[in-house]
């Protein structure tokens, strides 16, 4: 008795390559044998014993699939599955129940594995407002969104991506607000992903972007549920990837990175001022080193005489040309940044601060670099973090504009800037103009662009994500 069940259990164990965390149980009753299979590493053995195995042992009535579901397993998440779904359910942390005297195969969810408690994400701290952040468990992330949107129109659709990892990718949107064409296009792109594994949400970025080789960010991302919910209310689609605390949002436009969650929990006049400061900081970060280099090499006659004398005095006798000096200082700051990221937290801050002070001061005193060069490069590096979401793109642009300023002067800076703006104007991933609501001009969306109006004055939903490219005067 039970030979068929044992053969099935051995077959499942063989399919899982005799993994050490594979576990099975067999229960023999009057009618026949019941088999249980699950993974100890993904399931809760105590829950299995208390809510499944012991109740079945104490069940005196005639056992069949329906009685198991209705009387014994009524307090658990239960579903009937077919043979092709058995291994998938085991790998999901579920216990699979089958027997030699009934045909149904039952799956019971007893998954249990380490998860992080939602806390304030380190990348998006706020002075006021919600402090919860997404975690690596997609079920927890779904719950965080559900808590904020109590609507029957909130939709979650799950896709499995990755030949080996079979990672769950969840599309979340609000039916009736999100553009169905965008939803269908995202599903189509994700279903075409051919890759062995998805470890983080970043892995699917290039598959979603219209121009995967472009320098500029084309997909939004956030670690905060309140930010993602606000974007979904605007008509965007959220993409939750299991094992990643970063939730992607599409469509994406550049003005989103000029905004911060703090803007919506403070006075709207202050938010407007801060957004202009961010824009100014972004411009300084991109062009300041290259512009300084262009003035020093080609257009020194337009500098104030006192400042020109200061530059001449401080750069006299330096072993580097102005171009190599700026590159050297830029490289020095970038090395310190990389070091501060990878060192333990209690060493990273001290190393970056002490390293910048000591190396900068010592370099100036040793006659390797000049004080104006250090100040301009440091200003650009500090201004970069007024918009931290654009940090990687701005760093590359800084190098480009240093080369343009050092080789072509202000003409190179202006030409490069015009080219970048024109290129950004051609981006329209998922039919949303990248520079909206300014190019094209969309009047309704100007109420929450660089200038932010009071919440009670925002009476119309955003038009930038409706799929229309036509601006409104």
Wavefront OBJ file of the C-alpha trace (Angstrom):
o trace
v 0.000 0.000 0.000
v 1.268 3.463 -0.854
v 3.679 2.308 -3.539
v 2.190 4.682 -6.115
v 2.462 7.614 -3.697
v 6.077 6.786 -2.838
v 6.930 6.560 -6.530
v 5.399 9.984 -7.116
v 7.304 11.477 -4.175
v 10.564 9.982 -5.458
v 9.797 11.382 -8.902
v 9.265 14.892 -7.503
v 12.455 14.619 -5.476
v 14.333 13.524 -8.577
v 12.973 16.497 -10.540
v 14.345 18.742 -7.794
v 17.721 16.967 -8.029
v 17.443 15.372 -4.563
v 17.685 18.759 -2.912
v 18.354 18.625 0.833
v 15.432 20.931 1.649
v 12.909 18.659 -0.078
v 10.530 17.187 2.481
v 7.669 14.689 2.228
v 5.139 12.971 4.465
v 2.866 9.986 3.928
v -0.389 9.304 5.769
v -2.119 5.916 5.526
v -5.848 5.691 6.194
v -8.546 3.117 5.579
v -9.199 4.206 2.008
v -5.581 4.524 0.915
v -2.510 6.740 1.141
v -2.111 10.515 1.118
v 1.187 12.151 0.147
v 2.521 15.576 1.101
v 5.525 17.287 -0.502
v 7.052 20.708 0.221
v 10.353 22.542 0.687
v 11.490 23.076 4.266
v 13.412 26.210 3.292
v 10.367 27.916 1.759
v 7.550 26.547 3.914
v 6.593 26.624 7.576
v 6.964 23.059 9.010
v 5.138 24.025 12.207
v 2.151 25.348 10.262
v 2.147 22.171 8.175
v 2.062 19.958 11.273
v -0.564 21.955 13.176
v -2.999 22.959 10.432
v -2.667 20.153 7.906
v -1.063 16.894 9.039
v -2.504 16.605 12.579
v -6.086 17.552 11.550
v -5.988 14.885 8.839
v -4.820 12.293 11.381
v -7.710 13.200 13.692
v -10.308 13.275 10.934
v -12.675 10.365 11.579
v -15.079 10.802 8.661
v -14.510 9.455 5.208
v -11.658 11.368 3.576
v -11.922 12.747 0.059
v -10.680 15.837 -1.732
v -13.797 17.888 -0.980
v -13.774 17.055 2.745
v -10.098 17.989 2.930
v -10.799 21.400 1.458
v -14.050 22.150 3.317
v -13.332 20.785 6.796
v -9.612 20.336 7.313
v -7.980 23.004 5.191
v -10.700 25.655 5.518
v -8.390 28.083 7.377
v -5.673 27.930 4.718
v -5.237 29.250 1.207
v -6.180 26.212 -0.874
v -6.482 25.615 -4.597
v -6.794 22.673 -6.943
v -3.959 22.303 -9.442
v -2.954 19.982 -12.261
v 0.147 17.791 -12.539
v 2.042 20.368 -14.608
v 1.779 22.894 -11.766
v 3.062 20.682 -8.943
v 6.757 21.609 -9.139
v 5.950 25.311 -9.525
v 3.756 25.234 -6.413
v 6.429 23.412 -4.417
v 9.008 26.019 -5.407
v 6.567 28.765 -4.319
v 6.624 27.417 -0.757
v 3.327 25.530 -0.922
v 2.583 21.998 0.240
v 1.116 19.753 -2.439
v -1.333 17.049 -1.341
v -2.251 14.070 -3.521
v -3.645 10.586 -2.980
v -4.157 7.200 -4.592
v -7.893 7.200 -3.860
v -8.929 10.617 -5.235
v -7.806 12.289 -8.456
v -7.619 15.913 -7.325
v -4.262 17.527 -6.489
v -4.448 20.131 -3.727
v -2.030 22.986 -3.080
v -1.945 24.725 0.318
v -0.012 27.952 0.848
v 2.251 27.644 3.905
v 5.103 29.757 2.522
v 7.413 31.310 5.094
v 10.781 32.924 4.442
v 12.763 35.873 5.846
v 11.365 39.267 4.858
v 12.388 42.797 5.770
v 10.003 45.023 7.715
v 8.918 48.101 5.718
v 10.986 51.081 6.818
v 11.998 54.475 5.471
v 14.103 53.896 2.346
v 17.628 55.374 2.546
v 17.320 56.852 -0.957
v 14.113 58.832 -0.256
v 14.051 60.310 3.253
v 11.275 62.776 4.070
v 10.886 65.491 6.697
v 7.115 65.065 6.724
v 4.913 62.399 5.166
v 4.785 58.584 5.098
v 8.005 56.787 5.986
v 7.163 53.310 4.727
v 9.223 51.866 1.924
v 8.955 48.858 -0.341
v 10.757 45.638 0.600
v 12.052 42.623 -1.325
v 8.845 40.572 -0.896
v 6.339 41.298 -3.665
v 3.345 40.225 -1.530
v 4.262 42.862 1.064
v 4.635 45.470 -1.677
v 1.204 44.602 -3.061
v -0.234 45.004 0.433
v 1.366 48.455 0.775
v -0.396 49.554 -2.415
v -3.720 47.941 -1.446
v -3.714 49.810 1.861
v -3.584 53.097 -0.007
v -6.000 52.365 -2.852
v -9.293 50.926 -1.597
v -10.796 50.480 -5.018
v -12.161 47.558 -6.976
v -10.459 49.027 -10.034
v -6.963 48.416 -8.652
v -5.566 45.575 -10.773
v -2.601 43.247 -10.217
v -1.436 40.950 -13.009
v 1.431 38.506 -12.444
v 3.872 37.283 -15.080
v 6.768 34.868 -14.598
v 10.017 36.028 -16.195
v 13.372 34.264 -16.367
v 14.056 30.802 -17.716
v 15.810 29.699 -14.512
v 14.593 32.075 -11.788
v 10.923 32.292 -12.879
v 10.730 35.635 -11.104
v 7.284 37.074 -10.496
v 6.755 40.418 -12.226
v 3.511 42.122 -11.189
v 1.818 44.847 -13.235
v -0.326 47.157 -11.140
v -2.619 49.846 -12.476
v -6.022 51.442 -11.938
v -8.577 50.329 -14.489
v -10.180 53.287 -16.201
v -7.288 55.654 -15.429
v -4.317 53.885 -17.000
v -4.102 53.829 -20.795
v -4.979 50.332 -22.024
v -2.582 50.701 -24.967
v 0.293 51.298 -22.559
v -0.726 48.287 -20.466
v -0.870 46.033 -23.531
v 2.507 47.288 -24.770
v 4.149 46.610 -21.387
v 2.700 43.082 -21.286
v 3.922 42.453 -24.814
v 7.443 43.612 -24.023
v 7.674 41.641 -20.774
v 6.321 38.463 -22.371
v 9.089 38.680 -24.978
v 11.894 38.832 -22.407
v 14.266 35.912 -22.931
v 16.770 35.791 -20.085
v 17.982 33.170 -17.619
v 17.183 35.159 -14.524
v 15.745 38.389 -13.114
v 17.562 39.349 -9.918
v 16.334 42.931 -9.600
v 13.873 45.261 -11.316
v 16.793 46.932 -13.109
v 17.214 43.748 -15.187
v 14.027 44.427 -17.148
v 14.681 48.143 -17.779
v 16.402 47.697 -21.128
v 13.588 45.422 -22.331
v 10.993 48.130 -21.605
v 12.883 51.155 -22.923
v 12.287 52.285 -26.470
v 15.955 53.267 -26.771
v 17.857 50.868 -24.476
v 21.242 52.319 -25.485
v 20.261 55.881 -24.639
v 22.084 57.656 -21.808
v 18.900 59.122 -20.404
v 16.501 57.516 -17.978
v 13.280 56.373 -19.639
v 11.585 54.400 -16.846
v 10.595 55.877 -13.489
v 11.391 54.164 -10.190
v 10.668 54.636 -6.514
v 11.021 52.894 -3.144
v 8.036 54.696 -1.599
v 4.451 53.389 -1.826
v 2.931 56.886 -1.547
v 4.941 58.067 -4.561
v 3.969 55.036 -6.651
v 0.304 55.400 -5.686
v 0.297 59.077 -6.705
v 1.801 58.124 -10.069
v -0.794 55.379 -10.562
v -3.523 57.937 -9.876
v -2.042 59.962 -12.744
v -2.494 57.017 -15.087
v 0.855 55.252 -14.842
v 1.529 51.532 -14.564
v 3.613 50.209 -11.653
v 5.869 47.199 -12.210
v 6.697 45.223 -9.057
v 9.523 42.685 -9.328
v 9.881 40.020 -6.655
v 13.123 40.302 -4.603
v 13.480 44.008 -5.431
v 12.460 47.029 -3.308
v 12.506 49.254 -6.398
v 9.142 49.605 -8.154
v 9.224 50.807 -11.755
v 6.633 53.206 -13.177
v 5.781 53.913 -16.818
v 5.381 56.187 -18.697
v 8.146 58.485 -17.424
v 8.871 62.147 -18.181
v 11.860 64.246 -17.118
v 9.931 66.651 -14.874
v 9.235 63.778 -12.442
v 12.842 63.849 -11.251
v 12.543 67.574 -10.557
v 9.825 66.707 -8.053
v 10.153 65.140 -4.613
v 7.700 63.527 -2.229
v 8.540 66.319 0.238
v 6.958 68.801 -2.204
v 3.516 67.381 -1.492
v 3.815 67.554 2.297
v 4.830 71.214 2.570
v 3.729 74.681 1.441
v 3.270 74.828 -2.334
v 5.094 78.170 -2.619
v 8.139 76.656 -0.954
v 7.878 73.620 -3.221
v 7.970 75.896 -6.270
v 11.116 77.648 -5.022
v 12.808 74.321 -4.270
v 11.995 72.972 -7.738
v 13.626 75.980 -9.378
v 16.639 75.452 -7.104
v 16.832 71.852 -8.304
v 16.666 72.962 -11.925
v 19.391 75.547 -11.318
v 21.482 72.928 -9.503
v 21.035 70.539 -12.421
v 22.333 73.152 -14.886
v 25.310 73.994 -12.652
v 26.171 70.314 -12.241
v 26.191 69.743 -15.989
v 27.948 72.824 -17.392
v 29.925 74.464 -14.544
v 33.279 72.622 -14.958
v 33.165 72.833 -18.763
v 32.094 76.492 -18.702
v 34.893 77.412 -16.282
v 37.366 75.609 -18.528
v 36.052 77.417 -21.615
v 36.434 80.824 -19.909
v 39.931 80.000 -18.693
v 41.189 78.762 -22.077
v 39.276 80.741 -24.714
v 37.241 83.587 -23.241
v 39.322 84.913 -20.360
v 38.739 88.475 -21.656
v 35.114 88.417 -20.443
v 36.128 87.524 -16.878
v 36.276 90.321 -14.273
v 39.825 91.600 -13.976
v 40.181 90.742 -10.275
v 38.958 87.196 -10.836
v 41.246 86.814 -13.834
v 44.228 87.919 -11.725
v 43.238 85.416 -9.024
v 43.095 82.588 -11.555
v 46.426 83.623 -13.066
v 48.091 83.726 -9.633
v 46.707 80.370 -8.476
v 47.363 78.481 -11.717
v 50.882 79.754 -12.243
v 53.413 76.947 -11.976
v 50.884 74.080 -12.060
v 52.244 70.927 -13.753
v 48.932 70.283 -15.538
v 47.158 72.142 -18.296
v 43.744 73.582 -17.273
v 41.984 70.734 -19.099
v 44.011 67.996 -17.361
v 43.650 69.798 -14.034
v 39.826 69.765 -14.166
v 39.833 66.123 -15.263
v 42.181 65.245 -12.399
v 40.019 66.996 -9.801
v 36.868 65.422 -11.281
v 38.482 61.971 -11.097
v 39.564 62.626 -7.507
v 36.012 63.467 -6.389
v 34.595 60.485 -8.272
v 37.061 58.116 -6.582
v 36.103 59.489 -3.173
v 32.428 59.018 -4.027
v 32.948 55.392 -5.065
v 34.981 54.696 -1.940
v 32.320 56.207 0.342
v 29.667 53.974 -1.275
v 31.526 50.721 -0.729
v 33.103 51.223 2.657
v 31.151 50.338 5.828
v 28.842 53.158 6.882
v 30.925 54.080 9.928
v 34.000 54.503 7.693
v 32.422 55.831 4.491
v 31.431 59.291 5.760
v 34.727 59.852 7.560
v 36.729 58.743 4.536
v 34.828 60.952 2.080
v 34.970 64.080 4.264
v 38.553 63.652 5.484
v 39.698 62.521 2.026
v 38.174 65.555 0.308
v 39.589 68.000 2.861
v 43.050 66.513 3.129
v 43.579 65.661 -0.527
v 42.092 68.951 -1.752
v 44.016 71.130 0.696
v 47.234 69.171 0.276
v 46.908 69.187 -3.526
v 46.535 72.971 -3.532
v 49.476 73.506 -1.178
v 51.619 71.080 -3.187
v 50.948 73.084 -6.335
v 49.181 70.231 -8.193
v 45.733 71.830 -8.445
v 44.310 75.334 -8.076
v 41.702 76.554 -5.544
v 39.261 77.823 -8.254
v 39.381 74.445 -10.007
v 38.624 72.629 -6.744
v 35.753 75.008 -5.893
v 34.111 74.786 -9.324
v 34.355 70.979 -9.509
v 33.171 70.550 -5.917
v 30.242 72.896 -6.600
v 29.259 70.813 -9.624
v 29.515 67.586 -7.621
v 27.416 68.969 -4.777
v 24.814 70.452 -7.127
v 24.492 67.057 -8.791
v 22.708 65.714 -5.707
v 19.912 68.267 -5.886
v 18.461 65.720 -8.332
v 19.956 62.417 -7.087
v 17.748 60.330 -9.394
v 19.716 61.727 -12.364
v 23.139 61.198 -10.786
v 24.484 58.634 -13.252
v 23.345 60.556 -16.345
v 24.655 63.891 -15.063
v 28.073 62.400 -14.253
v 28.497 61.301 -17.867
v 27.267 64.676 -19.143
v 29.792 66.448 -16.905
v 32.625 64.615 -18.669
v 31.133 65.395 -22.080
v 30.819 69.119 -21.336
v 34.321 69.265 -19.851
v 35.628 67.911 -23.168
v 33.452 70.333 -25.173
v 34.448 73.333 -23.049
v 38.122 72.423 -23.128
v 38.203 71.919 -26.897
v 35.621 74.291 -28.411
v 34.951 76.836 -25.683
v 31.527 78.369 -25.079
v 30.532 77.471 -28.635
v 31.002 73.811 -27.743
v 29.002 74.221 -24.507
v 26.078 75.905 -26.309
v 26.137 73.419 -29.191
v 26.219 70.459 -26.799
v 23.388 71.887 -24.716
v 21.218 72.495 -27.788
v 21.900 68.950 -28.992
v 20.967 67.434 -25.609
v 17.701 69.402 -25.393
v 16.813 68.521 -28.972
v 17.556 64.846 -28.305
v 15.408 64.851 -25.166
v 12.605 66.370 -27.210
v 12.629 63.307 -29.495
v 12.100 60.838 -26.637
v 8.511 59.707 -26.236
v 8.498 56.296 -24.604
v 4.945 54.901 -24.412
v 3.705 57.974 -26.330
v 4.499 60.380 -23.492
v 6.664 63.346 -24.569
v 9.824 63.363 -22.459
v 9.861 67.139 -21.950
v 6.130 67.466 -21.262
v 4.392 69.628 -20.156
v 6.721 72.222 -21.756
v 7.490 70.533 -25.070
v 4.757 70.168 -26.141
v 3.054 72.691 -23.904
v 0.231 71.001 -22.001
v -1.642 73.677 -20.092
v -3.396 71.358 -17.603
v -0.112 69.821 -16.440
v 1.645 73.130 -15.786
v -0.113 73.269 -12.413
v 2.302 70.627 -11.057
v 5.464 71.127 -13.107
v 8.191 73.523 -11.968
v 5.503 75.769 -10.519
v 3.276 73.939 -8.050
v -0.167 75.244 -7.223
v -2.201 74.453 -4.122
v -3.832 70.995 -4.080
v -7.358 72.427 -4.170
v -6.524 74.146 -7.478
v -5.524 70.892 -9.204
v -8.880 70.155 -10.786
v -7.897 68.218 -13.907
v -5.950 64.963 -14.282
v -2.575 64.998 -16.080
v -2.718 64.868 -19.874
v 0.951 63.997 -20.461
v 0.255 60.262 -20.128
v -2.918 60.052 -22.203
v -1.029 58.922 -25.298
v -1.597 62.209 -27.117
v 1.369 64.188 -28.395
v -0.576 67.331 -29.129
v 0.133 70.252 -26.902
v -2.505 72.722 -25.751
v -2.134 76.460 -25.696
l 1 2 3 4 5 6 7 8 9 10 11 12 13 14 15 16 17 18 19 20 21 22 23 24 25 26 27 28 29 30 31 32 33 34 35 36 37 38 39 40 41 42 43 44 45 46 47 48 49 50 51 52 53 54 55 56 57 58 59 60 61 62 63 64 65 66 67 68 69 70 71 72 73 74 75 76 77 78 79 80 81 82 83 84 85 86 87 88 89 90 91 92 93 94 95 96 97 98 99 100 101 102 103 104 105 106 107 108 109 110 111 112 113 114 115 116 117 118 119 120 121 122 123 124 125 126 127 128 129 130 131 132 133 134 135 136 137 138 139 140 141 142 143 144 145 146 147 148 149 150 151 152 153 154 155 156 157 158 159 160 161 162 163 164 165 166 167 168 169 170 171 172 173 174 175 176 177 178 179 180 181 182 183 184 185 186 187 188 189 190 191 192 193 194 195 196 197 198 199 200 201 202 203 204 205 206 207 208 209 210 211 212 213 214 215 216 217 218 219 220 221 222 223 224 225 226 227 228 229 230 231 232 233 234 235 236 237 238 239 240 241 242 243 244 245 246 247 248 249 250 251 252 253 254 255 256 257 258 259 260 261 262 263 264 265 266 267 268 269 270 271 272 273 274 275 276 277 278 279 280 281 282 283 284 285 286 287 288 289 290 291 292 293 294 295 296 297 298 299 300 301 302 303 304 305 306 307 308 309 310 311 312 313 314 315 316 317 318 319 320 321 322 323 324 325 326 327 328 329 330 331 332 333 334 335 336 337 338 339 340 341 342 343 344 345 346 347 348 349 350 351 352 353 354 355 356 357 358 359 360 361 362 363 364 365 366 367 368 369 370 371 372 373 374 375 376 377 378 379 380 381 382 383 384 385 386 387 388 389 390 391 392 393 394 395 396 397 398 399 400 401 402 403 404 405 406 407 408 409 410 411 412 413 414 415 416 417 418 419 420 421 422 423 424 425 426 427 428 429 430 431 432 433 434 435 436 437 438 439 440 441 442 443 444 445 446 447 448 449 450 451 452 453 454 455 456 457 458 459 460 461 462 463 464 465 466 467 468 469 470 471 472 473
